[in-house]
Amino acid sequence: MGKTDLLLLDVEMKEMSGISLKEQLEKRNENIKILFLSSHVEMMSEAFGKNVYGFLTKPVDKYKLEKYIDRMLENMEVYVTIQGADGWRTLLANDILYFRADGRYCYAITHTSRIFCNQCLGEIETQLLKKDFVRCHRSIVLNLRNVKKVSDDVEMKNGEILSLARRKKEQVKMAYDRYLLKVAR
């Protein structure tokens, strides 16, 4: 059975209440995103908790439901699959600071290591479209989640300074501004 990432719950269910299930998940420290859909408005204050994104009343407005689900999906963990020297490997995107080209291949630079990728930077960049990564230099694709500031260069949250190509400057600044707006919602 696969891992559950997102639950749509009602306050009133057959086996147990949605609130009881939410409390059990919180006790087990499960990181499952929850959205309540219920006609029991009087239970709304009990429904909220650590991983609860919202409470929609029945009948559910389709637009509001889509908006909540989009927000929940945006905040889910993103993974990147790379081909290394010893086969395919999956990395949590948040752990990657950037990818740096080295000839025909590249390295994934994480908070703790440098991981060889048996792929060119262009292949990596294509895989990372719409995953908060942007090319800032011909040899660097950076993770916007780990950027502290963009000016004439890029300052990463770990203090490292990366080159920013002049012709990429506006594109990177715009991508970073869009990322900041997205996470501020």
C-alpha positions in Angstrom: 0.0 0.0 0.0 1.3 3.5 -0.9 1.8 6.4 1.3 -1.2 8.7 1.8 -0.4 12.4 1.2 -3.8 14.1 1.2 -7.1 13.3 2.8 -10.6 14.7 2.3 -12.6 14.1 5.5 -16.1 14.7 6.8 -16.7 15.3 10.5 -19.3 12.5 10.4 -18.1 9.1 8.9 -19.1 5.5 9.4 -16.3 4.0 11.5 -15.0 7.0 13.3 -15.3 10.8 13.1 -13.0 12.8 10.8 -11.8 14.7 13.9 -10.8 11.5 15.7 -8.9 10.4 12.6 -7.1 13.8 12.4 -6.2 13.6 16.1 -4.8 10.0 15.6 -2.7 11.2 12.7 -1.4 14.2 14.7 -0.4 11.8 17.6 1.5 9.6 15.2 3.1 12.7 13.8 1.9 11.8 10.3 2.5 14.6 7.7 -0.8 14.1 5.8 -2.6 17.1 4.5 -6.3 17.3 5.4 -9.2 19.1 4.1 -12.6 18.8 5.8 -15.8 18.8 3.7 -18.8 18.8 6.1 -22.2 20.2 6.8 -21.3 20.2 10.6 -20.2 23.9 10.8 -20.5 23.8 14.6 -17.4 21.4 14.6 -15.2 23.7 12.5 -13.1 24.9 15.4 -12.4 21.3 16.5 -11.5 20.2 13.0 -8.5 22.6 12.6 -5.0 21.4 13.5 -1.4 21.0 12.4 -2.0 19.6 8.9 -5.5 20.8 8.2 -5.7 23.2 5.3 -9.3 24.1 5.5 -12.9 23.4 6.1 -15.5 23.6 3.3 -19.2 23.4 4.0 -21.5 21.1 2.0 -22.7 21.5 -0.7 -19.0 22.1 -1.7 -18.2 25.0 -4.0 -16.2 23.4 -6.9 -14.0 26.5 -7.3 -13.1 26.6 -3.6 -12.4 22.9 -3.5 -10.0 23.2 -6.5 -8.3 26.2 -4.9 -7.6 24.2 -1.6 -6.4 21.1 -3.4 -4.1 23.2 -5.6 -2.6 24.8 -2.5 -2.2 21.4 -0.8 -0.5 20.0 -3.8 1.9 22.9 -4.1 3.1 22.3 -0.6 3.7 18.6 -1.1 7.3 17.3 -1.1 8.8 17.2 -4.6 11.3 14.6 -5.7 13.9 14.6 -8.4 15.2 11.4 -10.0 18.7 11.4 -11.3 20.9 8.8 -12.9 24.1 8.4 -10.9 27.2 6.2 -11.3 25.4 3.3 -9.5 21.9 3.6 -11.1 18.9 5.8 -10.6 18.5 7.7 -7.4 15.6 9.8 -6.0 16.4 13.0 -4.1 14.1 15.3 -2.1 14.0 18.6 -4.1 14.3 20.6 -0.9 17.7 19.0 -0.1 19.2 20.2 -3.5 20.8 23.6 -3.5 21.7 23.5 -7.2 23.0 21.4 -10.1 26.4 22.3 -11.6 27.6 21.1 -15.0 31.0 19.4 -15.3 31.7 18.6 -18.9 29.0 16.3 -20.3 27.8 15.4 -16.8 26.8 17.3 -13.7 26.6 17.2 -9.9 23.7 17.7 -7.6 24.9 19.8 -4.8 22.9 19.2 -1.6 23.2 20.6 2.0 25.6 17.7 2.9 27.0 16.2 -0.3 28.0 16.4 -4.0 26.2 13.7 -6.0 27.4 12.7 -9.5 24.7 12.7 -12.3 25.3 10.7 -15.4 23.2 13.2 -17.3 23.8 16.6 -18.9 22.5 19.7 -17.3 20.0 20.2 -20.1 18.3 16.8 -19.3 18.2 17.8 -15.6 16.7 21.2 -16.4 14.0 19.7 -18.6 13.0 17.4 -15.7 12.9 20.3 -13.3 10.5 22.5 -15.3 7.7 23.7 -13.0 9.6 22.4 -9.9 11.0 25.8 -8.7 14.4 25.3 -10.4 15.8 27.9 -12.8 19.0 28.1 -14.9 21.0 31.1 -13.7 24.2 30.4 -15.7 25.2 28.0 -18.5 26.6 25.6 -15.9 24.1 26.1 -13.0 20.5 25.2 -12.4 19.5 26.4 -9.0 16.7 25.6 -6.6 14.7 28.7 -5.8 13.7 27.2 -2.4 17.2 27.6 -1.2 17.9 31.1 -2.5 18.3 33.9 0.0 18.7 36.8 -2.4 19.1 37.6 -6.2 21.1 40.7 -7.2 24.1 40.8 -9.5 24.7 37.2 -8.3 22.7 34.7 -6.3 23.1 34.3 -2.6 22.0 30.9 -1.3 20.6 30.3 2.2 23.8 28.4 3.1 25.8 31.6 2.3 27.3 30.3 -0.9 27.4 32.9 -3.8 26.6 31.6 -7.3 27.3 33.3 -10.6 24.4 34.9 -12.4 24.8 35.3 -16.2 23.9 38.9 -17.3 21.5 37.6 -19.9 19.7 35.4 -17.3 19.5 38.1 -14.7 15.9 39.4 -15.4 14.6 35.9 -16.0 16.0 34.6 -12.7 14.7 37.7 -10.8 11.2 37.2 -12.2 11.3 33.5 -11.4 12.4 34.2 -7.9 9.7 36.8 -7.4 7.0 34.4 -8.7 8.3 31.7 -6.3 8.1 34.2 -3.4 4.6 35.1 -4.3 3.6 31.5 -4.6 4.9 30.5 -1.1 3.4 33.7 0.5 -0.1 32.6 -0.4 
